[in-house]
Amino acid sequence: MNYYPPPNNYNNYQMNNGYPYNYQTPNPVFMKANEKRRISTLGKSFAVAVILFAVLSTVFGLLLSRNTTLLNEYTNNSAVANSMNTVITILMLGGPFAAVYFYLKKRGFAGGIPLGSPYDKKDFLLLLPLGLAVCILGSFATGLFATFVDAIFGVEFSQPDDGSSYTSPMGIGMSLLQTAFVPAFIEEFAIRGVVMQSLRRYGDAFAVVASSAVFALMHGNMIQIPFAFIAGLAIGYAVIKTGTMWTGIIIHFLNNSMAILSLSLADNFSEMQATIIMTAFYAVVFVLAIICAVIYFGKNRNMFSCFSKGEITYFKNSEKASALIFNIPAIVAIIVYAVETAMYIG
C-alpha cells in the first residue's frame, strides 16, 4: 500500500472544514458599515427623486405663469388642466423614480417590481375592501385632526386645487384619469415598487413604514399627509401579503375614485342628497370590509406571518432609519416639502 503524506497546508484543511484555502468569516463591523452605506445610498436616491418632482413641478408652474394664454386655458378649462396634470404626474413623478430605479438596479440595490399573480387569490379579494376601508378611516381621522387643530389653535389646513370639474361626464372622466387611474399606477410604482421593494432587504415592517413616510411627505400638505401615511401602511401590507402590486394599484384607484365620487355628488346634488348617498356608500364598504375581516382573520390567525425579518437582521430600526434619513439629499427633501406644507397652513 502506498502512503501519501498530507499536503503542506494540511492544518488549513482541518481548520477550515476541508476547504483548500484560508477562509475568513466576514468582519461584522465591516458588513454593518457596508450595509449602512447601502441604506444611505437608497435614502439619497429616493430623496433625489422626490426633490426632482418638486423642482420640476415648480419649474412647470413658473413657465405656466409666464404664458398668459396657456395659463388662462389651464385656469378656465378643466379638460386642459386635467390633461396637463396627468402629463405632470407621468413625466415629473414617474420620470425621476424610473431613473432612480434603473440606477439602483444597475448597482444591484433595487428590488423587483412584483406585477405577477397574487400568492393567494382569496386573500387578494379579501384585502381589497379591507384596504379601502382603512383608507376611508384614514381620511376620517385626518378630517377629525384638522377640525381639532382649527378649533383649538385656530390653524386651518388646506390643499391645492387641481382645477377639475365634476359637472359633466367628460369632466368626471378626465378627473378619474388624472386623479385615480394615473396616480394608482405611477405612485404605486414609485412608492410600493421602487422604495418599498428596495427596502425589504432590511425587513418588511421597516420597508412598509419607511415607504409610507415617503408617500406622506410627497403630498406636501397636512390635509393629505396623515391620510397618505395611514393608507400607505394598509396598501404596503396588502402588497406584501399578496405578493403583487396589483393589490395596491386597485386599492389606490378605488380610494381616489371614491374621492371623485364625493366631489361629483357635491357638485351635482344638494348637500343632504350627497351626504345620504355617500353615507350609504360608506356603509356598504364597511359592511363588506367587516365580512372580509372575519373571513381573513379566521384564515390568517397571525396576520403578520407574511412579514419577513429581511436578509439583514443585525440592525436596529433606529439605525436603519438614521442611515436612510441623515444624509444631505434626504434632509434637503424634508426641508423642501416642509416649506411646501407650510404654504397650506393658515
Disulfide bonds with the S-S distance in Angstrom:
none
